[in-house]
Amino acid sequence: MTANVAPPSNQLNRTAILIVLALGTFILGLSEFSMMPMLPLISETFGSTPSQSGYAISAYALGVVVGAPILMLTTANMRKRKALLIFLSLMCISNSLSAFATSLEQLVLFRFLSGLPHGAYFGAAILLASEIAPAGKRASFMSKVFMGLTIATIVGVPVVTLVGQNLSWRYCLAGAGVLAFIAFIFVYKVVPNIENTKPSNLLNEFGVLKNKLVWSILGIVIIGFGGVFCIYTYVADTILEVTETAPYTISIAMVMFGIGSTLGNYVLGKAADKSAIKTTGLVLVCTIVFAFAYVTASYNIWLLYGVIFFIGCSLGLATLVQTLLMDVSPNGHAMIGALVQCAFNVANAIGPWVGGIAIAQGAAPNQTGYVAAALFVGGFIMWLLSYLQMSNKSFVAKEA
């Protein structure tokens, strides 16, 4: 039997744990976002249409929605290190299988399997980060774990895109599998094998669903974050059809988004340590302004880069929302971790969908900024409802 290891008490141990946990979220970001630029290559390999190849993306999102609650709940009382090792094993196997798919149907199936551990790993890693954080540093510690995904948008996706274009998309998925195996070894060596600080049970986990505050805060993600994905999905079309600059500027815009998301994640994580609810409201107001600015800025590539950078900064809201949910629900954190990941994937479906409807009705690609602004307004309304409820329960007074 393995002896318990005391929680880390010095900054070096905490830093090492956060880096290892962030490596896992980097792999998740690589697995999820790298498929989008590789769709033409997959279509060429299997002789499929772009819409058919797109099922590989939808299958991953479906896997996240299905896997997050099931895996989080079944491992809720498991030691965090053991749970993380299970999730990394699934990431390694499923990505490796995807690399060797011999048909589009196989790839779609393996991509579904790849999505299963996504939300569960995120949830377990963020909960572990919150447990080892010093007093008053919980939000910033959780943001450091999330930073792995944002760095993947800056470095990982452009690199695997080049690899896919010059070698094969299979190398990209195989690489994700290898990285998952490396992360498995580091988690085993670095993450302490400690008991859960808050044992859970199914009644506590499902009891979260009765909390109205939980649903209004999730509404911030489901509606508000739809605005981020609405703009992000149609950036390439905006640049080609409205800005009318060279195709390589699309990559630069994606990098600007990634830099913004990384910086925003860090800065907003720091701000959330002081007041997550007030910071969330301020950021949502800023996103509304930048969504409107996106429409006119799209006629100048330099202005467009700037707006996309600030839209990317809003991804830092992910840590804020997680912090708010943990504040309003002392129990059921495994369910909360699952719900957050499901909410983000619903937003990832809603944003492109409503943006696509606007374009189908004759709107120019840059006018998705108006649609995004409407979604951000919806997110702000959900924030306002949450703020009023938290004020009545003295949460705001406790934070101040």
Secondary structure, 3 states (H helix, E strand, C coil): CCCCCCCCCCHHHHHHHHHHHHHHHHHHHHHHHCHHHHHHHHHHHHCCCHHHHCHHHHHHHHHHHHHHHHHHHHCCCCCHHHHHHHHHHHHHHHHHHHHCCCCHHHHHHHHHHHHHHHHHHHHHHHHHHHHHCCCCCHHHHHHHHHHHHHHHHHHHHHHHHHHHHHCCHHHHHHHHHHHHHHHHHHHHHHCCCCCCCCCCCHHHHHHHHHCHHHHHHHHHHHHHHHHHHHHHHCHHHHHHHHHCCCCHHHHHHHHHHHHHHHHHHHHHHHHHHHHHHHHHHHHHHHHHHHHHHHHHHCCCHHHHHHHHHHHHHHHHHHHHHHHHHHHHCCCCHHHHHHHHHHHHHHHHHHHHHHHHHHHHCCCCHHHHHHHHHHHHHHHHHHHHHHHHHHHHCCHHHHHC
